[in-house]
Amino acid sequence: MINEESVFYSRVLTETTLTFHIIYATLGVGVPLMIMIAQWVGIKKNDEHYILLARRWTRGFVITVAVGVVTGTAIGLQLSLLWPNFMELAGHIIALPLFMETFAFFFEAIFLGIYLYTWDRFENQKKHLLLLVPVAIGGSFSAVFITIVNSFMNSPQGFDLVDGKLTNVNPLLAMFNPAMPTKVTHVVVTAYMTAAFVLASIAAFRMLTGSKHVYHKKALFFTMKLGLIFSIATAVIGDFSGKFLAEYQPEKLAAAEWHFETHGEAPLIMWGMLDENNDIKYAIHIPFALSILAHWLPGAVVTGLDQFPEDEIPPLYIHYLFDTMVTIGMGLVVLSLIYWIGVKRGWAFIHSKFFLVLSVLSGPLSMLAIEAGWWLAEVGRQPWILRGIMRTSEAATTNNQVDLMLMLFCGLYIILGIGTIVVMSRMFKRNPVEQELKDREMEKGGVQK
């Protein structure tokens, strides 16, 4: 028997947990790669600033890892408590990638601990750099395996459905489902992109608040350059994601684009509003773009919402989530491209207060794009928790105490969020860049003597 109140609060609590966890999970995937590249550049150029970048980023990264463990554990707990029917149906299938995700995290954590402990114990920095390779691999594969679970929920395969039960399960076939390639690559690359822009926003903020130190200038250039590379890669992968949706989840693409009727030469609709008759107003129509996004060809027929039962159509507000994600993504490509060209050509504009403000905003905006993308993925699958097999309402608990759980977990997330900000602020205020560089110069001078 379905308890609508429990379904509602279960969805709210799960979405709240994912929204909070995604912040730490994204940084957990992207920051290790930034640290590794920064230390490699520092060794290659014999530049102490890049070495210090890697060291300081690692300190902050450890805090995000610690909080990410708590929020990740909360997700695992809530899968069993809030969605028991789903776990009963598909738990034995998703158990393998969930276990592999845990293994990848421990793999990352072990080498991160060794990397931190041995920072000043290696005479050869190149050998110390090698410890970051498993850290970066572990962080990325944590995202790979957990995204495989989500991919399976969007395009389930690798089993037979007999009397409402999943039998003859092939775990590998279930893992390597049609959604897996585009979804995994999109999640991993956007994590790299977001980490780069978050770190860039920190450097830009320090410059905006008056610091003239070359350390922050190098940090901004380094992260903006990586942000440009990964934002372009994100746009390319996003195009393939659109083509996947057109073939395997056409109702999600149609809802995201307010494509109500099946026809060719379909325009891409950006922003706008719907009136009570579902007429689109104030939108930007890009001719043929949806047909190209879906099937490569400007005249291709794109399946509309008229081909689906009303109770299987996702909420139409996902259009705004799609637009938010795309608009921010393209904006970040333009911002980082202007910065890169400006550095090469010596434009004074990129050092102006206005451009630094935009650079500071790039971090929060990239994280907002990540959040919008995940909301789009989850809400766009509705009304299904396991597409075509189990509805979300059928999967939820019937317990009447979910609202209390929601309040308790929200309290926990507030404490963790405030704690993260306070700890990081105090950590870096007590160890300013200028003092650290001076201390390291004194250490080197003592060693040389």
URSUL-V174013 format. One record per backbone hydrogen bond with DSSP energy under -0.5 kcal/mol. CO is the residue of the C=O (numbers start at 1). NH is the residue of the N-H. E is the energy in kcal/mol with one decimal. If there is no record, write none. Layout:
BEGIN
{{CO;NH;E} {CO;NH;E}}
END
This chain:
BEGIN
{{2;4;-0.7} {3;7;-2.4} {4;8;-2.4} {5;9;-2.4} {6;10;-2.4} {7;11;-2.2} {8;12;-2.3} {9;13;-2.7} {10;14;-2.3} {11;15;-2.5} {12;16;-2.5} {13;17;-2.6} {14;18;-2.6} {15;19;-2.5} {16;20;-2.1} {17;21;-3.0} {18;22;-2.7} {19;23;-0.6} {20;23;-0.6} {20;24;-0.9} {21;25;-3.0} {22;26;-2.7} {23;27;-1.7} {24;28;-2.3} {25;29;-1.4} {26;30;-2.5} {27;31;-2.3} {30;34;-1.5} {31;35;-2.7} {32;36;-2.5} {33;37;-2.6} {34;38;-2.4} {35;39;-2.5} {36;40;-2.2} {37;41;-2.7} {38;42;-2.3} {39;43;-2.3} {40;44;-2.7} {41;45;-2.8} {42;46;-0.8} {42;47;-2.0} {46;48;-0.6} {47;51;-1.3} {48;52;-2.3} {49;53;-2.1} {50;54;-2.1} {51;55;-1.9} {52;56;-2.9} {53;57;-2.6} {54;58;-1.8} {55;59;-1.6} {56;60;-1.7} {57;61;-2.5} {58;62;-2.0} {59;63;-0.9} {60;64;-1.5} {61;65;-2.3} {62;66;-2.1} {63;67;-2.0} {64;68;-2.5} {65;69;-1.8} {66;70;-1.1} {67;71;-2.2} {68;72;-2.6} {69;73;-2.1} {70;74;-1.9} {71;75;-1.8} {72;76;-1.9} {73;77;-2.4} {74;78;-2.5} {75;79;-1.9} {76;80;-1.0} {77;81;-2.2} {78;82;-2.8} {78;83;-0.8} {79;83;-0.9} {82;397;-2.0} {83;87;-2.1} {84;88;-2.2} {85;89;-1.8} {86;90;-3.3} {87;91;-1.9} {90;93;-1.4} {90;94;-2.1} {91;95;-1.0} {93;96;-0.6} {94;98;-2.0} {95;99;-2.5} {96;100;-2.5} {97;101;-2.1} {98;102;-1.8} {99;103;-2.4} {100;104;-2.5} {101;105;-2.0} {102;106;-2.3} {103;107;-2.4} {104;108;-2.2} {105;109;-3.0} {106;110;-2.5} {107;111;-1.5} {108;112;-2.2} {109;113;-2.3} {110;114;-2.0} {111;115;-2.6} {112;116;-2.4} {113;117;-2.4} {114;118;-1.9} {116;119;-1.2} {118;121;-1.5} {118;122;-0.6} {121;123;-0.6} {123;125;-0.8} {124;127;-0.8} {124;128;-1.3} {125;129;-2.2} {126;130;-1.2} {127;131;-0.5} {128;131;-1.2} {129;132;-1.9} {129;133;-0.5} {130;133;-0.9} {130;134;-0.7} {131;135;-0.8} {132;136;-2.8} {133;137;-2.5} {134;138;-2.8} {135;139;-2.3} {136;140;-2.1} {137;141;-2.7} {138;142;-1.6} {139;143;-1.2} {140;144;-1.9} {141;145;-2.4} {142;146;-1.8} {143;147;-2.1} {144;148;-1.6} {145;149;-1.2} {146;150;-1.4} {147;151;-2.6} {148;152;-2.4} {149;153;-1.6} {150;154;-1.3} {151;155;-2.4} {153;387;-2.5} {158;170;-3.2} {160;162;-0.7} {160;167;-3.6} {162;165;-1.4} {165;162;-3.0} {165;167;-0.7} {167;160;-3.3} {169;171;-0.6} {170;174;-2.4} {171;175;-2.3} {172;176;-2.8} {175;177;-1.5} {177;180;-1.3} {177;181;-0.5} {179;183;-2.2} {180;184;-2.7} {181;185;-1.9} {182;186;-2.1} {183;187;-2.4} {184;188;-2.5} {185;189;-2.4} {186;190;-2.2} {187;191;-1.6} {188;192;-1.9} {189;193;-2.5} {190;194;-2.8} {191;195;-2.5} {192;196;-2.1} {193;197;-2.1} {194;198;-2.7} {195;199;-2.2} {196;200;-2.0} {197;201;-2.4} {198;202;-1.4} {199;203;-1.9} {200;204;-2.7} {201;205;-2.1} {202;206;-2.0} {203;207;-1.9} {204;208;-2.6} {205;209;-1.9} {206;211;-2.3} {207;210;-1.3} {213;216;-0.8} {213;217;-1.1} {214;218;-2.6} {215;219;-2.1} {216;220;-2.3} {217;221;-2.3} {218;222;-2.7} {219;223;-2.3} {220;224;-2.4} {221;225;-2.0} {222;226;-1.8} {223;227;-2.6} {224;228;-2.2} {225;229;-1.8} {226;230;-2.5} {227;231;-2.1} {228;232;-2.0} {229;233;-1.9} {230;234;-2.0} {231;235;-1.8} {232;236;-2.0} {233;237;-2.5} {234;238;-2.6} {235;239;-1.4} {236;240;-1.4} {237;241;-2.2} {238;242;-1.8} {239;243;-1.5} {240;244;-2.0} {241;245;-2.3} {242;246;-2.0} {243;247;-1.2} {244;248;-3.0} {244;249;-0.6} {245;249;-1.5} {249;252;-0.9} {249;253;-1.6} {250;254;-2.5} {251;255;-2.1} {252;256;-2.5} {253;257;-1.5} {254;259;-2.9} {255;258;-0.8} {258;260;-1.1} {259;305;-1.9} {260;306;-1.3} {263;302;-2.3} {265;288;-0.5} {266;290;-1.1} {266;291;-1.7} {267;269;-0.5} {268;270;-0.6} {268;286;-2.9} {270;284;-2.5} {273;281;-3.1} {275;278;-2.0} {279;275;-1.9} {281;273;-2.6} {283;285;-0.6} {284;270;-2.8} {284;286;-0.6} {285;287;-0.8} {286;268;-2.4} {286;289;-1.5} {288;292;-2.1} {289;293;-2.7} {290;294;-2.5} {291;295;-2.8} {291;297;-0.5} {292;296;-2.2} {297;300;-1.3} {300;266;-0.6} {302;263;-1.2} {304;307;-1.5} {305;308;-1.6} {309;312;-2.0} {310;313;-1.2} {312;314;-0.5} {315;318;-1.5} {316;319;-1.6} {317;320;-1.2} {317;321;-0.9} {318;322;-2.5} {319;323;-2.4} {320;324;-2.4} {321;325;-2.3} {322;326;-2.5} {323;327;-2.9} {324;328;-2.2} {325;329;-2.2} {326;330;-2.6} {327;331;-2.1} {328;332;-2.4} {329;333;-1.6} {330;334;-2.2} {331;335;-2.7} {332;336;-2.4} {333;337;-2.1} {334;338;-2.6} {335;339;-2.2} {336;340;-2.5} {337;341;-2.6} {338;342;-2.7} {339;343;-2.3} {340;344;-2.0} {341;345;-2.3} {342;346;-1.0} {342;347;-2.3} {347;350;-0.6} {348;351;-1.8} {349;352;-1.8} {352;356;-2.1} {353;357;-2.1} {354;358;-1.9} {355;359;-2.2} {356;360;-2.4} {357;361;-2.1} {358;362;-1.0} {359;363;-0.6} {360;363;-0.7} {360;364;-0.7} {361;365;-2.5} {362;366;-2.1} {363;367;-2.0} {364;368;-2.1} {365;369;-2.2} {366;370;-1.8} {367;371;-2.3} {368;372;-2.7} {369;373;-2.2} {370;374;-2.1} {371;375;-2.6} {372;376;-2.4} {373;377;-2.1} {374;378;-2.4} {375;379;-3.0} {375;380;-0.5} {376;380;-1.9} {378;381;-0.8} {379;382;-1.3} {381;384;-2.0} {383;392;-2.6} {386;389;-2.8} {386;390;-2.2} {390;385;-2.4} {390;386;-2.1} {391;394;-0.6} {391;395;-1.1} {392;395;-0.6} {392;396;-1.1} {395;85;-1.3} {395;86;-0.9} {399;402;-0.5} {401;405;-1.8} {402;406;-2.4} {403;407;-1.7} {404;408;-2.2} {405;409;-2.7} {406;410;-2.3} {407;411;-2.0} {408;412;-1.9} {409;413;-2.5} {410;414;-2.2} {411;415;-2.1} {412;416;-2.5} {413;417;-2.7} {414;418;-2.6} {415;419;-2.7} {416;420;-2.3} {417;421;-1.8} {418;422;-2.7} {419;423;-2.6} {420;424;-2.3} {421;425;-2.4} {422;426;-2.4} {423;427;-2.3} {424;428;-2.2} {425;429;-2.1} {426;430;-1.9} {432;436;-2.1} {433;437;-2.6} {434;438;-1.9} {435;439;-2.6} {436;440;-2.3} {437;441;-2.0} {438;442;-2.1} {439;443;-2.3} {440;444;-2.4} {441;445;-2.3} {442;446;-2.2} {443;447;-2.2} {444;448;-2.5} {445;449;-1.9}}
END
